[in-house]
Amino acid sequence: MIDAFEQLIVLNPWTMAFAIIIGFVLLIYGADWLVDGSSDLARRFGVSSLVIGLTVVAFGTSMPEFIVSTIAAIEENTEIAITNILGSNAINTFIILGFTALIYPVKSQKSSRVFDIPVSILAGLLVLFFVTYTPPENWSWHNLGSFSIDHGSITFWGGIILLVVFCSFMGHSFRVAKQSPDETEEKVKSMPVWKMLLLILSGFAGLVLGGELVVRGATGVARTLGVSDAVIGLTVVALGTSLPELATSCMAAFKHNSDLALGNVIGSNIFNVFFILGVGAVIHPLPAYPGLWLDAAMVVLASLMVWLFVSLTRNHEIKRWHGALLVLVYAAYLTYRLICL
């Protein structure tokens, strides 16, 4: 039985569109409030900026994707749960890095070339493996299962594997960061504790309500237009949850600090797959849908292109023509995805 809240959203097209817009606003501001309040509270208790950056800020910038995919998984809307992540990763790499490089070439650090970008490639390969692999009912060395397009799923154990890899990645990041010289902590005037707690609580409330509005509104749009939840998840929902990364990266490029964009995007992609998809699969198995193999393959291709760009160029950077190529590849993929699948 549809509750009054869902009925209000689903039955009125204008209400659906308004719900999605308000949901995105709440997601973006909620993430911002949560990061500000949590970061200041952590500093109050003597937590270093290094730990804050690797945990609070990294988690906060991916909270829109996390909330939307988690709510979708709880409500068993598995297509939006997984397309939100794959679509966000594709937009992050093809569109955000592409446009950032068009504004100003994006430089890379050695750690990104050697470790971070290869891990993001691994993330896409694992998703591709899970959604095409069907395990046998009775496993044996003579029957290892089969591979078929769009017949697999990210199961509970697949989610556990993703979360284990995520924990290993975070552990490695902490070890590498601690080997770097610790910067002098900047003395910042701290806000009152009550304001920190208010920001944290308001941020969580905004994220939860915003995620609920986006999922319900997007589902309603899909039903009204007769398109699949997968298409809505890959386009509207994915773009909306990627707005924080888009704004951050483009602003960094205008200030000629575009090297920050690469770490922001790659870190977000890794977090999205290993943590958010992992949590979603643990909550509810994420079965394949028509075209998932292509979406996962494009996530792999995006990271592979970026790795080739920064590895083969003299200055180890994504040049302007690289950015144009990334945008064109995404445009071709999206056109084919919407028309043919």
C-alpha positions in Angstrom: 0.0 0.0 0.0 1.4 3.4 -1.1 1.7 5.8 1.8 0.5 9.4 1.6 4.0 10.7 1.2 4.8 8.5 -1.8 1.3 9.0 -3.3 1.8 12.8 -3.2 5.1 12.5 -5.0 4.3 9.9 -7.6 0.9 11.1 -8.7 1.9 14.7 -9.6 4.6 15.3 -12.2 5.4 18.8 -10.9 5.6 17.4 -7.4 8.0 14.7 -8.6 10.3 17.3 -10.2 10.1 19.6 -7.2 10.9 16.7 -4.9 14.1 15.8 -6.8 15.3 19.4 -6.8 14.6 19.9 -3.1 16.2 16.6 -2.4 19.4 17.5 -4.2 19.6 20.8 -2.4 19.2 19.0 1.0 21.8 16.5 0.0 24.4 19.1 -1.0 23.8 21.4 2.0 23.4 18.4 4.4 26.8 17.1 3.3 28.4 20.5 3.7 26.9 21.0 7.2 28.0 17.5 8.3 31.6 18.1 7.1 31.8 21.5 8.8 30.4 20.4 12.1 32.2 17.1 12.2 35.6 18.6 11.2 35.4 21.3 13.8 34.3 18.9 16.5 37.2 16.6 15.6 39.6 19.5 15.9 38.2 20.3 19.3 39.2 16.9 20.5 42.7 17.1 19.0 42.2 15.0 15.9 44.7 15.9 13.2 43.7 17.4 9.9 45.2 14.3 8.2 42.7 12.0 9.9 39.9 14.5 9.3 40.7 14.6 5.6 40.9 10.8 5.2 37.6 10.2 7.1 35.2 13.0 7.7 35.8 15.0 4.5 36.1 12.0 2.3 32.9 10.4 3.7 31.1 13.7 3.7 31.6 14.5 0.0 30.3 11.0 -0.9 27.3 11.2 1.5 24.8 12.1 -1.3 25.6 8.9 -3.2 25.7 6.9 0.1 22.3 8.1 1.3 20.6 7.7 -2.1 22.0 4.2 -2.7 21.4 3.0 0.8 17.8 4.2 0.9 17.3 2.6 -2.6 18.7 -0.7 -1.4 16.6 -0.7 1.8 13.5 -0.1 -0.4 14.7 -2.8 -2.8 15.0 -0.3 -5.6 18.2 -2.0 -6.7 18.5 -0.4 -10.1 18.8 3.1 -8.7 21.1 1.8 -5.9 23.7 0.6 -8.4 23.2 3.0 -11.3 23.6 6.0 -8.9 27.1 4.7 -8.2 28.1 3.7 -11.7 26.6 6.8 -13.2 28.3 9.1 -10.6 31.7 7.4 -11.3 31.3 7.8 -15.0 30.2 11.5 -14.6 33.0 12.1 -12.1 35.7 10.9 -14.6 34.4 11.7 -18.0 32.5 15.0 -17.3 34.0 16.5 -14.2 37.7 15.7 -15.0 37.0 16.4 -18.6 35.6 19.9 -18.1 38.2 20.6 -15.4 41.0 19.7 -17.9 39.4 22.0 -20.5 39.6 24.9 -18.0 43.1 24.1 -16.9 45.4 21.0 -17.3 45.0 18.5 -14.4 48.4 17.5 -12.9 48.8 14.2 -11.0 50.9 13.0 -8.1 53.0 9.8 -8.2 50.9 8.1 -5.6 47.8 8.6 -7.8 49.5 7.1 -10.8 51.0 4.2 -8.9 48.2 3.3 -6.5 45.0 5.3 -6.5 44.1 5.2 -10.2 44.9 1.4 -10.5 42.6 0.8 -7.4 39.8 2.7 -9.2 40.3 0.5 -12.2 40.1 -2.6 -10.0 36.8 -1.2 -8.5 35.2 -1.2 -12.0 36.7 -4.7 -12.8 35.2 -6.2 -9.6 31.8 -4.8 -10.4 32.1 -6.1 -14.0 33.1 -9.5 -12.6 30.2 -9.7 -10.0 27.5 -8.8 -12.5 28.6 -11.2 -15.2 29.6 -14.2 -13.0 27.0 -16.7 -11.9 28.3 -19.1 -9.2 27.3 -22.8 -9.5 24.8 -24.4 -7.0 27.4 -27.0 -6.0 30.9 -25.5 -6.3 33.8 -27.7 -7.3 37.0 -27.4 -9.2 35.2 -28.9 -12.2 32.3 -26.5 -12.0 33.5 -22.9 -11.2 30.4 -21.2 -12.5 29.7 -19.4 -15.7 29.9 -15.9 -17.2 26.9 -14.2 -18.9 26.0 -10.6 -19.6 23.4 -9.2 -17.2 22.7 -12.4 -15.2 25.0 -12.0 -12.2 24.6 -9.9 -9.1 26.5 -8.3 -6.3 25.6 -10.6 -3.5 26.0 -10.3 0.3 29.5 -11.9 0.0 30.3 -9.7 -2.9 29.5 -6.7 -0.7 31.7 -8.1 2.0 34.6 -8.4 -0.5 34.2 -4.8 -1.5 34.1 -3.6 2.1 37.3 -5.6 2.9 39.1 -4.0 -0.1 37.9 -0.6 1.1 39.3 -1.2 4.6 42.6 -2.3 3.1 42.7 0.9 0.9 42.0 3.1 3.9 44.7 1.4 5.9 47.2 1.9 3.1 46.2 5.6 2.8 46.8 6.2 6.5 50.2 4.5 6.4 51.3 6.5 3.4 50.0 9.8 4.8 51.8 9.2 8.1 55.1 8.9 6.3 54.7 12.4 4.9 55.9 15.3 7.1 53.0 16.5 9.3 52.1 20.1 8.5 51.7 22.6 11.2 48.2 22.8 12.4 46.6 26.1 11.6 45.0 27.7 14.6 41.3 28.3 13.6 38.8 29.9 15.8 36.4 27.1 16.8 32.7 27.5 16.8 30.7 26.7 20.0 30.0 23.1 20.6 26.2 23.6 20.4 26.7 25.0 16.9 28.8 22.0 15.9 26.2 19.5 17.1 23.4 21.5 15.4 25.3 21.4 12.1 25.9 17.7 12.4 22.3 16.9 13.3 21.0 19.2 10.6 23.4 17.7 8.1 22.2 14.1 8.8 18.6 15.2 8.7 19.1 17.0 5.4 20.9 14.0 3.9 18.2 11.5 5.0 15.3 13.6 3.9 17.0 14.7 0.7 17.9 11.1 -0.2 14.3 10.0 0.4 13.0 12.8 -1.8 15.4 12.0 -4.6 14.7 8.2 -4.6 10.9 8.7 -4.4 10.9 11.5 -7.0 13.2 9.6 -9.4 11.1 6.5 -9.1 8.0 8.5 -9.8 9.5 10.1 -12.9 10.6 6.7 -14.3 7.1 5.4 -13.8 5.4 8.4 -15.4 7.8 8.6 -18.4 7.8 4.8 -18.9 11.6 4.6 -18.7 13.6 2.3 -16.5 14.9 3.2 -13.1 18.4 2.4 -14.5 18.2 5.3 -17.0 17.0 7.8 -14.3 19.7 6.6 -11.9 22.4 6.9 -14.6 21.4 10.4 -15.6 19.4 12.6 -13.2 20.2 10.9 -9.9 23.9 10.4 -10.8 24.4 14.0 -11.9 22.6 15.4 -8.9 24.7 13.4 -6.4 27.9 14.4 -8.3 27.2 18.2 -8.0 29.6 18.6 -4.9 32.5 17.1 -6.8 31.6 19.1 -10.0 31.5 22.4 -8.1 34.7 21.7 -6.1 36.8 20.5 -9.2 35.7 23.4 -11.5 36.4 26.0 -8.8 39.8 24.5 -8.2 40.6 24.6 -11.9 39.6 28.3 -12.2 42.1 28.9 -9.3 44.7 26.9 -11.2 44.7 24.3 -8.4 43.3 21.6 -10.7 45.6 18.9 -9.3 43.2 18.8 -6.4 40.4 17.7 -8.8 42.1 14.4 -9.7 42.4 13.2 -6.1 38.9 14.4 -5.3 37.4 12.4 -8.3 39.5 9.2 -7.9 39.0 9.1 -4.1 35.2 9.6 -4.6 35.1 6.8 -7.2 36.9 4.4 -4.9 34.7 5.3 -2.0 31.5 4.9 -4.1 32.2 1.4 -5.3 34.0 -0.3 -2.4 32.1 1.3 0.5 28.7 2.4 -0.8 28.1 -0.5 -3.2 29.5 -2.8 -0.5 27.0 -1.6 2.1 24.2 -1.7 -0.4 24.9 -5.3 -1.4 25.1 -6.3 2.3 21.7 -4.7 2.9 20.1 -6.3 -0.3 21.6 -8.2 -3.2 22.1 -6.0 -6.3 21.1 -8.0 -9.3 22.2 -7.1 -12.9 19.9 -5.1 -15.2 20.0 -4.7 -19.0 23.0 -2.7 -19.9 24.8 -3.0 -16.6 27.8 -4.7 -18.3 28.3 -1.6 -20.5 27.9 0.8 -17.5 30.5 -1.1 -15.5 32.8 -1.4 -18.6 32.6 2.4 -19.1 33.7 3.0 -15.4 36.7 0.8 -16.1 37.5 2.6 -19.4 37.2 6.0 -17.7 39.8 5.2 -15.1 42.0 3.4 -17.7 42.0 6.5 -20.0 42.9 8.8 -17.1 45.8 6.4 -16.0 47.1 6.4 -19.6 46.9 10.1 -19.9 48.9 10.8 -16.7 51.3 8.0 -17.3 52.3 8.6 -20.9 52.5 12.4 -20.9 55.8 14.2 -20.1 54.3 16.3 -17.3 52.0 13.6 -16.1 48.9 15.6 -16.6 45.5 15.5 -18.2 45.8 18.0 -21.1 43.0 20.0 -22.6 42.6 17.7 -25.6 42.4 14.8 -23.1 39.6 16.6 -21.4 37.8 17.1 -24.7 38.2 13.4 -25.5 36.8 12.3 -22.1 33.7 14.5 -22.7 33.2 13.2 -26.2 33.5 9.5 -25.2 30.9 10.1 -22.5 28.5 11.8 -24.9 28.8 8.9 -27.3 28.3 6.3 -24.5 25.2 8.1 -23.1 23.7 8.5 -26.6 24.1 4.8 -27.3 22.9 3.9 -23.8 19.7 5.9 -24.1 18.8 4.9 -27.7 20.0 1.3 -28.0 19.7 -0.2 -24.5 
